[in-house]
Amino acid sequence: MEDLGYYNGRIGRLQDMSVPFLDRGHFFGDGVYEVTLARNYIIYALREHIDRLYRSAAAIDINIPLSKDELAQLLSKLVKMLDYPDQLVYFQVTRGTGVRGHAYSDDMRGNLWVSLTHGQPKDIHKKINAITAHDTRWHHCNIKSLNLIPNVMYAQNAKNAEAYETILHRDGMVTECSHSNVHIINQRGHFQTHPTDELILDGIARRHLIRACHELGINVVEEPFTLDEMMSAKEILTSSSTAFCYICDQINGQAVGGKATDIAELLRDTVIKYFIDATGGT
């Protein structure tokens, strides 16, 4: 099979799948999701992604229809049904199915969606550029919900500006990007990243970068930083589940970073190694 869709036990090619009209995901974006990569038919950081899915679901009272172990077994089984070992693994749970109404029944059971397509890590050895924008999203960015219209708009604005990312800020304090976390190597040579409060997503790749810092003896500071501090930082990094660690060298058309290239490249190469080692090595 070249690609695969799954909905509550039904399996087929993506273009052949259909979803009930009354699924609340259609009306409200009422759901949570995760995305990661598979290599050699092994799903990377699967348990971490499943744990975060359940945290997001619990935060908005969604009833996931499977246990964590059952979901892990199902996803591991599904990836083996494709013709190629390297895949983009997307899964989401919407609140359930019912006639449109803002309130929902207490016994509503979630709907599980899975999409599997060919996918590999992005080429993260290139440098990226970014623009900045005021962060006007809601105050529950720690929940990985389906409500992504602001993120879509920020990503499109970056594309229109021929940039890779939009770095967001609230009143001058940097939060995250349209589809990744953002970090700096500050003037003291420390890895600094916004704390995991309600203003950012607790990124899995962010966690892995922090782990790499601890292993490499790089001090980690989980404190907000300003736009000015970012622009004058030794290095600026972004991280996500499909592009583990990018080095940013231009923001709003201005050259940035380039003062701790050895640290930035070491962190990037370390998180790539985590992925390779966890998915079969070589």
NULO-381606 format. One record per residue (C-alpha): x, y, z. Coordinates in steps of 0.001 Angstrom, whole numbers, plus 500000, padded with zeros to 6 digits. Each point is the difference from the previous one (the first is absolute). Example, Ala and Ser with C-alpha at 12.3 -4.5 7.8 and 13.67 -1.06 7.14 Angstrom:
<pts>
512300495500507800501370503440499340
</pts>
This chain:
<pts>
500000500000500000501372503428499026498168501975502685497505499143502679497019501506501757498360498644503138496729501078501608498558498096502964501087496616498651499475500665496277503174499916497865500592501092496406501923502232497647499751503624501050498022501035496921497481497233500674499342500850503639496943501907501208499042501390503381496435500407501382498577503467499419499114500339503690503537499469501268500572503037502247503376500566498394498142501405496969498011502578501949502287501095502815503512498666499334499150498151503198502960497690500350503691499492500722502788498592497868503604498831499751502486499572497179503349498237499863502204497979497655500522496295499484503294498590498770500574496301499261496311499588500997500884501223503511498027503027501218502305502548501583499256501127503592496649498238499793499398499818503744500830503672500447497538500976497281497286497756501396500530501397503493499631503550498669496882499043498041498397498737503201501038503150501895498428502190497331496849497884499967499690500099503786500375503793499981496841500367497884498109496924501270500276497807496894499464496269500541502638498120497960498481496627499025503201497956500515502492499595502802503522501295499430501294496462499468497200499183497550500671503155498001503740499290499876499361496445498788497523501191497375502311502662498577502948497600499938497834497529498103498715502565497502503437501297498967500964496476498950497167500007497439501717502578497770502393499187497182502856502163501321501648500159503428500324503798500339496725501704500804498277503093501326497738498741502787497034502242500844497277499094502485497184501928501599496975499479502206496886502124499600497477500267502820497439497777498306496936499971497773496733501799500609497564502626498699501661503398500059499833501696503378502686501719502029499418497911503132500611496259499794498686496913501757501978498650502932500249496537498430501280501159496595502719497694498682502901501383497973500654499207496335503511498858499048501471501106496679503390498884498618501775501129496835503193498334498760501962501332497035503548499812498740502199502316502051503565500594501130501671502609502197500388503345498294503465501051498868501062501641503245503597500667498970498900503155498208499615503369501741496527501524500189498580503512500015496988501329501906497723502946500515498377501150503241496380500698500902497915500840503044498563496839501560496206500393499989499106496371500691498037498768502993501514499334503440499943496201499791502828499405497518501199497132502211497010498012498676500779498556496572496525500620498633498676499961496438499249503745500149502913501164497885498645502916497939502430502540501562502902497596499422498912499521496391499892503777499490503437500495501588501460497190497876498480501496496842501385503426500882503447498424500322499583498300496632498913503284498382503133501631501447502144497125498664500851499033503578499889496622501707498342501072503255498132502711501863501389500569503495497247501175502326500127502388502943497613501427502554500850503594500887503611499463499027500475496652501796500694497149497564497699496953500333500351497515497117499549499775496224497125499166497684500952496307499951503071499611502219501586501035503283502741502649500025503100500195502210503210501995500282503586499537501035500152503127502118502901502368500594501238497811502864500076496928497735496969498413501695497128498300498205496940502147500766496418499052499212496546501196501013498616498020502971497227497487499332497050502080501166496707500650498192501689502193497365501970497283498180499752496349499060502161497625502028501880498857496902501434496494499838502965501241497936500413502806502563500280497340502720502601498150497976502057503164499560499944500537503760501073496384500488502860500574497559501065503103501934500145498023503243502088497275498350502366502548498426500410502097503129498158503046498606498068501966502612496226500196499391497970503078500941496214499606499720499111503682500110498311502327497490502220502219497863499231503226498170500143500778496304503096502104500628501672497142501877499192497655497130501361502350497363503278500384501910500291496325501002503017497931499014497715497525498187496294499536499331498543496502499637496582498611499129498802496469500692497098497800498930499151496328499600500767499969496264502946502448499982501755499189503232502260503044500217500469502855497553502566502796500327498529503405499112502339502557498455497596502739498889496944501658501595497997502739498289502795500295497450502656500576502658502952497645500534499931498324503424501986497404501926503151498470498616501933500492503241499752496492501479499809497839496907501849497123501651497416499763502818497044500316497637501283497337497619500873497673502872496455500264501375498525499468496543502134496945499311499241498539503438496232500088499563500370498501496515502002497194501588497177499399502531497650499448497052502372497671498134500874497943503067496346499619501050498886498866496544502513497327499157503326501820499718502293500547496967
</pts>
